[in-house]
């Protein structure tokens, strides 16, 4: 199979790069206005979007990050969160 045939079977010219649906830890940290170290801590605590490790690189699938962000939305009437808590401090 020639290189031209191989290119056409793999999508050829004009396709997106293979990792276009992925973002690095630094990219995600910048998007969320966090530090990469915070994302490292989240990974250790198993919170936040699920990462994928490829060698030393840590990548996040964009769709996984979107799904995680949507899951973070809280119903205003939900009992969890700050809505039902008593105020702290002096009265």
Secondary structure, DSSP 8 states (H G I E B T S, - for coil): --HHHHHHHTT-TT---TTTTEEEHHHHHHHHT--HHHHHHHHHHT-SS--EEETTEEEEEHHHHHHHHHHH---TT-SSSSTT----S--
